[in-house]
Amino acid sequence: MNSTLFLCSLLPISTFSGDINWIIDDDSDHYNLTDMLDISQDLLGQVYAIYEESYRPYAKEYRQNMLISEPNGLYKYNRWILIYEDSDPNKKPICMVLFKTTEYGLKSGLMGSNGIKEAKKALILFKISSFNTQRVFGEISGALEERIIADVPIVTFENAKKILSKFGKKDVNQVDENHYSRCIGNLGIVTKIMVGIPLLK
């Protein structure tokens, strides 16, 4: 997996299920936008709008500003999965999942939808499928954890701490068997659990 590549998949919602092993394949035909320059300003704005709609409630809850304050900030994630409705000729995204390539595989970063039922359902199904894919992992909590924790592999606290320490996260403190707390951006101390199948060293 080439960590220097930016890849984006823009897919109709009807194909957003089943085997998704392709997400870790640099050469997959599903990645139809293969450079940041392929992302139009309109598309970038649409993805940022989904981000704002999905994450603004958390910012309000914690009385903080948005962690990413402008659309170009999304480029810190270099693997994008964007989904649009089959009937939409303009292919406007209704949900997004943004990953970052790491030495342990694809780490799930931002995810969100425009709030419609079909988009939220597709997002949950995709997260379950992705976390059951080799070399895909991420941290979850709250409502998402409640929805998917029974259907995804759990990374032990020891391995989660090892991975996070490689990312420079030194404040990881065990809460229970596999949950831990750490400071996340401007949200302060948050309790998380790592799930998925990272490539352990």
Secondary structure, DSSP 8 states (H G I E B T S, - for coil): --TT--EEEEEEGGGSSS--GGGG-TT-TT--B-SGGGS-HHHHHHHHHHHHHHHHHHHHHTT---SS-SGGGGGG--EEEEEE-TT-TT--EEEEEEEEEETTEEEEEEEEE-S-HHHHHHHHHHHHHHHTSBTEEEEE-HHHHHHHGGGS-B--HHHHHHHHHHTT----EE-SSS-EEEEETTTEEEEEEEEEB----
